[in-house]
Amino acid sequence: MTQQRGSGFVALLTAVNCFFAFPSAAAMDIPLEVLTHANIEQLPTITAQSPGAVIALPPEESFAVTCEAKGNPEPEFRWTKNGQEFDPSLDPLLRKEENSGTFVIPNNGNLTEYQGTYRCFAFNKLGTAVSQEIGFMVPKIPKFPKEGFDPFKVDEGQPFILKCDPPKGIPPLQIYWMTMYLQHIEQDDRVSMGLNGDLYFSHVEEKDSRRDYCCFAAFPKIRTIVQKSAMSVVVSPTNSILQRKPSLLTPPGVRSEAVLVKGEDLKLECIAEGIPTPKVEWEKMGHGRPEKFRLENHGKVLVVPGDEQDVGGKYMCKAKNPLGEVVHYFTVTVEEPPEFLVEPQSQLSMIGADVVIKCSVSGSPQPVTTWSVNGVPLQETLSANRKIFDDTIIIQNGQPSDSAVYQCEASNKHGKILTNANIMIMNLYPIILTSDGQEYSAVEDQGVMMHCKVFSSPPSTIFWSKDDSSELVTGPRFTVHDNGSLEIHTIEKGDTGQYTCLAKNLEGTSAIDAMLYVKDPTKIVAPPQDQSILIGTDAQLSCLVEFDESFRGDFELLWQKDDEEISPNNTEHSRYFLEEGVLHIVNVSHRDQGEYRCVAKTPVDSDAASARLIVLDVPDAPQSVVLSERKNRSVKLRWVPGEDHNSSITEFVIEFEENKWQPGSWRDLQRVPGNHNSAVLDLHGHVGYRFRVYAVNAVGAGPPSKPTERYLTPPAAPDKNPENIKIEGHLPHEMDINWEPLSPIEHNGPGLEYKVSYRRQDVEDEWKEHTVKRHSFVVRNTPTFVPYEIKIQAKNHQGWGPEPKMVTGYSGEDFPSAAPDDVAVEVMNSSMVNVTWKQVPKDKLHGHLGGYRVNWWRMRSLLHSKQSQGERHTAAFPGSRSHGTVSGLVPFSEYSLIVMSFNGRGNGPGSKAVNFKTLEGVPEKIPVFRVADVQKRSISLAWTPPLEPNGILTGYLLEYQLINDTEEAGPLQRVNISKPDTTRWHLRDLEPLSKYRFQLRSCTSMGCGSIVSLESTTLETSLASVHTGISSQGWFIGLMSAIALLTLVVLIACFVNRNKGGKYSVKEKEDLHPDVESQGINDDTFCEYSDNDEKPLKGSQHSLSGGLKAEDSGDSLVDYGDDDAQFNEDGSFIGEYAAKKEKRASAEIKATAQTPA
């Protein structure tokens, strides 16, 4: 590291020399890792030693007395035992470890000879380090002395103390008072155990007599419990026990002193006797009670924790009963073991400097401090340049020969402490312990620390430069620390580069380089958001991060839940998995609720963001559901709400179950707001109830609570009477009374019946009464439709229900006896009329008016003179009214109608019939519209007239336009066909091999009807298509191509036959179609073909045109066929029914009528 550098380094070194100031001879700590960089001699240092006491517990096989040290040269070891030299290697029973001061004492039964106080000395040629004293203790098994006790006789009411006097042993000591059967002696204000283990009786009672009072002493460290011989106490009863004021059993006298070692708990005890049993109070004089305290042993022991400040002082206990009081004062003094205030430090000093070693201790009593050098008392070593001033040693003009290990030891009655201080006096060139060429990465706006740890004597001065510059790194953003590290605050992009650390002292110079890279900061740009999610669903927490691309391989995205890391994985059974920065939580449960933290980490920085996941669920079942305030007809129900699971409870639902009518069935009884936890429940009589409660929140209803015990109410009279009383008259002289019966639980007791009372309302009448068990009653022989007053009252064996409410009803109705008068019809349009009439008088209705009913029927179409009554229609108009509108009539028709009233019994007589005629309308849709013939530039269309013209036909409106495959339409062409009997039209001058859309409507003087449409394509040749329904299909085009190919084959066959001299005449045209204009292919150009007998071929067609023979049945074309008409395999037409059979119209499409005359 001290090797040659470039010109920049030389310039830096020159600049440093210009203002290098020699540092003062200050001491510094000796780094332990110096030996790994240079072979420097080092004083011994104790690195491990046994604790102050090694206790030889019986179960252990051996006991190690440890002493480990390091130094250069490697330290050697020696021991003392009880102040005398002790060599473990001379004892063949001891096992000595190699290159170590540790020796092991085997547990061979002769441990007592090794008991004593040991001290280890680690030494090399430079000095000696000394360990703390190590005590090896071989505990004896504590035992109670074997002794017999005469029974202790005590008069009833007198104080008494049973002594324990436990044996001495390894603390801690635990004492128990028990019987021979290991049952604890019951302790209370009167009987209690003192801190010394004795059992105190404030005054004995007769029940204290027993023969087996046993004191047990437990020593946990040696796993031993010993028992004192059983003691017998006999209490002599007395007839008169006098009360007396308190006196103290312990402590004796009025005052006592207590010494407390600092850090231990203060325990003060006052046990008093007296009748009644005294109560003990505590006070710290001038302070009241201590801030932190606790009372034990039924208030007889005051405990103040050892960490309490100002434990020392004066305390008072006061024992009192109604007859008086007694006090005792404690003076508490706090003492403490030795403690270093200033502990001697190991030092490295340059030659010629003064070395100051200070050892300041505290303790109570004041500790005695002694100095040693290399384990030898200071007064036994001579040194001219060493001075002692109280607690300080000064070595003047220190030389390498003054290097040594100094020991400072302090002791008082509470303990002993010792420390070693390695004093090294030497000069050493700078040794840089930080590796050369280290690379550091940092992010903008943060800080970075580049290290340059140096060991030297005297201490070195540290300088930093950048990029081989001779200028030092200075400025408010740069700090060079005492340990040589360079800290850069608020990093900037320009700070990237190579930095050089230069260390220089009187002995030489060393330098290292370090490289700094400034990175983009890691930043969470889309943090996770707080969520409230329903239990059982899936949650997603996203965390989008931006970071420096150079950290792509080192970047980590971690997730934590409540500060514990989550390990997402994609295994089948994992409930967490991470995908593109999104944490998925599958099937969320209550344990998933908490705070989730996303941590984005790179090697140089990190960013974090948190979100709260709240799990919503239905409320838990209420707890502690109890009954109170039980009365005959009510009870109060209380409960403790369960957890609401982050959604406030909106209500509680109380359910009940009874064991008589519907056992096992739970029904709602009452609902109360969610902020209540009790409810008074009104109950029915003679019911065995059980209750339960469930809570409802925004998520839903939670599970019910456990049911209460069964609660039985006594029988009672009914609380209510039947409701929903219905009075009906199905016959003219009867009145049916029905009502909703009481539910079984509303009976309130056995023997439920109903009293039905009724009387006429329109005349003076007496109440008539009947008692029934069913929930209906029929009153017979009543006048027709007269008002009655009715009451229904419930009763059971316990009595009558409340006074019932009276309702009014009517007896049975009869048919109306009169028809409406003055019926008139006003025609509104072609399908709707308005009907008016005069209402039937009330006395002719004989019941509640239901309304009026209009019946009508069609007599004939005005196109025909023949009348025939059609289907009858009806419309009801409820209520009291004198008009109504009838719609849906067939236009241009003659109708007849009548009007009648109706009530609950039925219809009255009808009025006189009134005839009327509807206006002319637009025709219905044309039932059949098809392509009759297709040529290269023309298409023939055929249709049938509408079944219902709804007036006098004036003609047809035909529209067509060219369309292509993209459904873009050409200009719309319109043809007005003025002859109503036209059923065929031929269109010419069309584009070949083009697709057209055709639309057709029939018209009257009122307008044209609905559109019927089809599409068809013209042919490339003269071959015509019959119907566009198939001409535009792919299969049809394929069929046409096959036919063309077949035609070519037949032509070739004919040509070959002619060349052979044979001639076949075919006359299918004349045989099948006399209409010459129907042909699709000229027969003269088609090959003649026949069999040897020159007879027509069966099933062969004259052409592919759609023409029909004049004598063909109209049913085959008019009644069948529509836009979807198709052809069968031999080319014949297949149609579908276009209208009802009873309305078929026969229409002939003649082949000769391509255009109208």
Disulfide bonds with the S-S distance in Angstrom:
Cys67-Cys120 1.96
Cys164-Cys215 1.92
Cys270-Cys317 1.85
Cys359-Cys408 1.81
Cys452-Cys501 1.87
Cys543-Cys598 1.90
Cys1003-Cys1008 1.88
Cys1054-Cys1087 1.61
